[in-house]
Amino acid sequence: MKLRRGKWFDRLNMAGMLVLCFLCLYPFYQLVVLSFNDGTDAIRGGIYFWPREWTLDNYATVFSNPLLGKAYLVTAARTVIGTLTSVIATGMLAYALSKNDLLFHKWYVYLLVFTMFFSGGLVPTFLLIKSIGLLNNFLVYIIPMLISVWNAMIMIGFFRSMPDALEESAKIDGYNEIGIFFRIVIPTSMPVFAAIALFNGVSHWNAWFDAYIYMNNPDLQPLQTILVKIIKETAAQQTLNDLLARDGIQATAVTPEAVKIATMMVAIGPILLIYPLLQKYFIKGIMLGSLKG
């Protein structure tokens, strides 16, 4: 009886997981379908599993922007450089604060946590960025996001769970604190570093507000900012099309909604390709960093 109950439970559990998986994946799949469907035809609705009128005009509108290629390079450079520097800087901070023998280490932690709830404000931050010469500078994407307090808290919990014997043996071999961090801590902490890298990478890839505030150079605009401009331009074009349609003039079938969906696919595609490579480290790192310490 227990075996039968266990089998039925496994079957029900599997069925429930399949339903949940379908509910999570189908909206994304439908967006992919709509991105390849004619925008005017999509307004009629009824498109569920396959495009009714195939077209690449939506993606052509997105990729026709001359700044898109540069924006991709800027965003890729920002994501790679920003993620590497942030992970190393946050890791070094967390490693130092995980040591109970650090003088005033509790006060440092309290000060860091305080910044999670109370920021400096938009205007003071802008004035600070301007005073140190980061306006219209690529480094404005890197330096303000160098330290993440939330990620530091996760890493502190992970580092405190590491056995002291590792550091003691490294000190016997003649390593100092910096050598221990780069030669011992990082190689043995890849799960949490991979999880934090994924956090930072997604944050940098999706960031647009800092460019909107601090960047006027069109050659240094990130991908998300350019995509927002494309959506706005398409909305303006749709308004013009409506006016032309009143006079009986045929206009393009590209709609703002269709272009918006295509821009979503362009934006999230690289992240979806990278995430499966880091998934196992992501889950393990979060569990270790949150449950131990």
Contacts in CASP RR format, 6 or more apart in sequence:
PFRMAT RR
TARGET T0000
AUTHOR 0000-0000-0000
METHOD contacts of the structure
MODEL  1
MKLRRGKWFDRLNMAGMLVLCFLCLYPFYQLVVLSFNDGTDAIRGGIYFW
PREWTLDNYATVFSNPLLGKAYLVTAARTVIGTLTSVIATGMLAYALSKN
DLLFHKWYVYLLVFTMFFSGGLVPTFLLIKSIGLLNNFLVYIIPMLISVW
NAMIMIGFFRSMPDALEESAKIDGYNEIGIFFRIVIPTSMPVFAAIALFN
GVSHWNAWFDAYIYMNNPDLQPLQTILVKIIKETAAQQTLNDLLARDGIQ
ATAVTPEAVKIATMMVAIGPILLIYPLLQKYFIKGIMLGSLKG
29 49 0 8 1.000
30 47 0 8 1.000
30 48 0 8 1.000
31 261 0 8 1.000
31 264 0 8 1.000
31 265 0 8 1.000
32 265 0 8 1.000
33 47 0 8 1.000
33 48 0 8 1.000
33 49 0 8 1.000
33 50 0 8 1.000
33 51 0 8 1.000
34 42 0 8 1.000
34 47 0 8 1.000
34 51 0 8 1.000
34 258 0 8 1.000
34 261 0 8 1.000
35 58 0 8 1.000
35 59 0 8 1.000
35 258 0 8 1.000
35 261 0 8 1.000
35 262 0 8 1.000
35 264 0 8 1.000
35 265 0 8 1.000
36 51 0 8 1.000
36 54 0 8 1.000
36 55 0 8 1.000
36 56 0 8 1.000
36 58 0 8 1.000
37 47 0 8 1.000
37 51 0 8 1.000
37 52 0 8 1.000
37 53 0 8 1.000
37 54 0 8 1.000
37 55 0 8 1.000
37 258 0 8 1.000
38 52 0 8 1.000
38 53 0 8 1.000
38 54 0 8 1.000
38 55 0 8 1.000
38 57 0 8 1.000
38 253 0 8 1.000
38 258 0 8 1.000
39 55 0 8 1.000
39 57 0 8 1.000
39 58 0 8 1.000
39 253 0 8 1.000
39 254 0 8 1.000
39 255 0 8 1.000
39 257 0 8 1.000
39 258 0 8 1.000
40 253 0 8 1.000
40 255 0 8 1.000
41 47 0 8 1.000
41 52 0 8 1.000
41 53 0 8 1.000
41 253 0 8 1.000
42 255 0 8 1.000
42 257 0 8 1.000
42 258 0 8 1.000
43 255 0 8 1.000
43 257 0 8 1.000
46 52 0 8 1.000
55 253 0 8 1.000
57 252 0 8 1.000
57 253 0 8 1.000
57 254 0 8 1.000
58 254 0 8 1.000
58 258 0 8 1.000
58 259 0 8 1.000
58 261 0 8 1.000
58 262 0 8 1.000
59 262 0 8 1.000
59 265 0 8 1.000
59 266 0 8 1.000
61 230 0 8 1.000
61 234 0 8 1.000
61 254 0 8 1.000
61 259 0 8 1.000
61 262 0 8 1.000
62 68 0 8 1.000
62 227 0 8 1.000
62 230 0 8 1.000
62 259 0 8 1.000
62 262 0 8 1.000
62 263 0 8 1.000
62 266 0 8 1.000
63 266 0 8 1.000
65 226 0 8 1.000
65 229 0 8 1.000
65 230 0 8 1.000
67 218 0 8 1.000
67 219 0 8 1.000
67 221 0 8 1.000
67 226 0 8 1.000
68 223 0 8 1.000
68 226 0 8 1.000
68 230 0 8 1.000
70 219 0 8 1.000
70 221 0 8 1.000
71 221 0 8 1.000
71 222 0 8 1.000
71 223 0 8 1.000
71 225 0 8 1.000
71 226 0 8 1.000
72 223 0 8 1.000
74 138 0 8 1.000
74 219 0 8 1.000
74 220 0 8 1.000
74 221 0 8 1.000
74 222 0 8 1.000
74 223 0 8 1.000
75 204 0 8 1.000
75 205 0 8 1.000
75 222 0 8 1.000
75 223 0 8 1.000
75 224 0 8 1.000
76 270 0 8 1.000
77 138 0 8 1.000
78 138 0 8 1.000
78 141 0 8 1.000
78 142 0 8 1.000
78 204 0 8 1.000
78 207 0 8 1.000
78 222 0 8 1.000
79 201 0 8 1.000
79 204 0 8 1.000
79 205 0 8 1.000
81 142 0 8 1.000
82 141 0 8 1.000
82 142 0 8 1.000
82 145 0 8 1.000
82 146 0 8 1.000
82 200 0 8 1.000
82 201 0 8 1.000
82 204 0 8 1.000
83 197 0 8 1.000
83 200 0 8 1.000
83 201 0 8 1.000
83 204 0 8 1.000
85 142 0 8 1.000
85 146 0 8 1.000
86 145 0 8 1.000
86 146 0 8 1.000
86 147 0 8 1.000
86 148 0 8 1.000
86 151 0 8 1.000
86 200 0 8 1.000
87 193 0 8 1.000
87 196 0 8 1.000
87 197 0 8 1.000
87 200 0 8 1.000
89 146 0 8 1.000
89 147 0 8 1.000
90 146 0 8 1.000
90 147 0 8 1.000
90 148 0 8 1.000
90 151 0 8 1.000
90 152 0 8 1.000
90 155 0 8 1.000
90 196 0 8 1.000
91 152 0 8 1.000
91 155 0 8 1.000
91 181 0 8 1.000
91 193 0 8 1.000
91 196 0 8 1.000
92 181 0 8 1.000
93 147 0 8 1.000
93 152 0 8 1.000
94 151 0 8 1.000
94 152 0 8 1.000
94 153 0 8 1.000
94 154 0 8 1.000
94 155 0 8 1.000
94 156 0 8 1.000
94 157 0 8 1.000
94 158 0 8 1.000
94 159 0 8 1.000
95 155 0 8 1.000
95 159 0 8 1.000
95 181 0 8 1.000
95 185 0 8 1.000
96 102 0 8 1.000
96 105 0 8 1.000
97 105 0 8 1.000
97 108 0 8 1.000
97 109 0 8 1.000
97 112 0 8 1.000
97 152 0 8 1.000
97 156 0 8 1.000
98 155 0 8 1.000
98 156 0 8 1.000
98 157 0 8 1.000
98 159 0 8 1.000
98 160 0 8 1.000
99 105 0 8 1.000
102 108 0 8 1.000
109 156 0 8 1.000
112 149 0 8 1.000
112 152 0 8 1.000
112 153 0 8 1.000
113 149 0 8 1.000
113 153 0 8 1.000
115 149 0 8 1.000
116 149 0 8 1.000
116 150 0 8 1.000
119 125 0 8 1.000
122 213 0 8 1.000
125 144 0 8 1.000
126 213 0 8 1.000
126 214 0 8 1.000
129 135 0 8 1.000
129 140 0 8 1.000
129 144 0 8 1.000
129 214 0 8 1.000
134 140 0 8 1.000
134 143 0 8 1.000
134 144 0 8 1.000
134 214 0 8 1.000
135 214 0 8 1.000
135 215 0 8 1.000
135 216 0 8 1.000
136 214 0 8 1.000
136 215 0 8 1.000
136 216 0 8 1.000
136 217 0 8 1.000
136 220 0 8 1.000
138 220 0 8 1.000
140 210 0 8 1.000
140 214 0 8 1.000
140 215 0 8 1.000
141 204 0 8 1.000
141 207 0 8 1.000
141 210 0 8 1.000
141 211 0 8 1.000
141 222 0 8 1.000
144 210 0 8 1.000
145 200 0 8 1.000
145 203 0 8 1.000
145 204 0 8 1.000
145 207 0 8 1.000
148 196 0 8 1.000
148 199 0 8 1.000
148 200 0 8 1.000
151 196 0 8 1.000
151 199 0 8 1.000
151 200 0 8 1.000
154 192 0 8 1.000
154 195 0 8 1.000
154 196 0 8 1.000
154 285 0 8 1.000
154 286 0 8 1.000
154 289 0 8 1.000
154 290 0 8 1.000
155 189 0 8 1.000
155 192 0 8 1.000
155 196 0 8 1.000
155 289 0 8 1.000
156 293 0 8 1.000
157 289 0 8 1.000
157 290 0 8 1.000
157 292 0 8 1.000
157 293 0 8 1.000
158 189 0 8 1.000
158 192 0 8 1.000
158 285 0 8 1.000
158 288 0 8 1.000
158 289 0 8 1.000
158 292 0 8 1.000
158 293 0 8 1.000
159 185 0 8 1.000
159 189 0 8 1.000
160 292 0 8 1.000
160 293 0 8 1.000
161 288 0 8 1.000
161 289 0 8 1.000
161 292 0 8 1.000
161 293 0 8 1.000
162 185 0 8 1.000
162 188 0 8 1.000
162 189 0 8 1.000
166 184 0 8 1.000
166 188 0 8 1.000
167 180 0 8 1.000
167 184 0 8 1.000
170 179 0 8 1.000
170 180 0 8 1.000
170 183 0 8 1.000
170 184 0 8 1.000
171 180 0 8 1.000
175 183 0 8 1.000
175 184 0 8 1.000
186 193 0 8 1.000
190 281 0 8 1.000
191 281 0 8 1.000
191 284 0 8 1.000
191 285 0 8 1.000
191 288 0 8 1.000
192 285 0 8 1.000
192 288 0 8 1.000
192 289 0 8 1.000
193 281 0 8 1.000
194 278 0 8 1.000
194 281 0 8 1.000
194 282 0 8 1.000
194 285 0 8 1.000
195 278 0 8 1.000
195 281 0 8 1.000
195 282 0 8 1.000
195 283 0 8 1.000
195 284 0 8 1.000
195 285 0 8 1.000
195 286 0 8 1.000
197 278 0 8 1.000
198 274 0 8 1.000
198 275 0 8 1.000
198 278 0 8 1.000
198 282 0 8 1.000
202 271 0 8 1.000
205 223 0 8 1.000
205 224 0 8 1.000
205 267 0 8 1.000
205 270 0 8 1.000
205 271 0 8 1.000
206 224 0 8 1.000
206 267 0 8 1.000
207 222 0 8 1.000
207 224 0 8 1.000
208 222 0 8 1.000
208 224 0 8 1.000
208 225 0 8 1.000
208 228 0 8 1.000
211 220 0 8 1.000
211 221 0 8 1.000
211 222 0 8 1.000
211 224 0 8 1.000
211 225 0 8 1.000
212 225 0 8 1.000
215 221 0 8 1.000
215 225 0 8 1.000
223 266 0 8 1.000
223 267 0 8 1.000
224 267 0 8 1.000
227 263 0 8 1.000
227 266 0 8 1.000
227 267 0 8 1.000
230 259 0 8 1.000
230 263 0 8 1.000
231 256 0 8 1.000
231 259 0 8 1.000
231 260 0 8 1.000
231 263 0 8 1.000
234 254 0 8 1.000
234 255 0 8 1.000
234 256 0 8 1.000
234 259 0 8 1.000
234 260 0 8 1.000
235 256 0 8 1.000
237 252 0 8 1.000
237 254 0 8 1.000
238 255 0 8 1.000
238 256 0 8 1.000
240 251 0 8 1.000
241 251 0 8 1.000
241 252 0 8 1.000
244 250 0 8 1.000
244 251 0 8 1.000
245 251 0 8 1.000
275 282 0 8 1.000
END
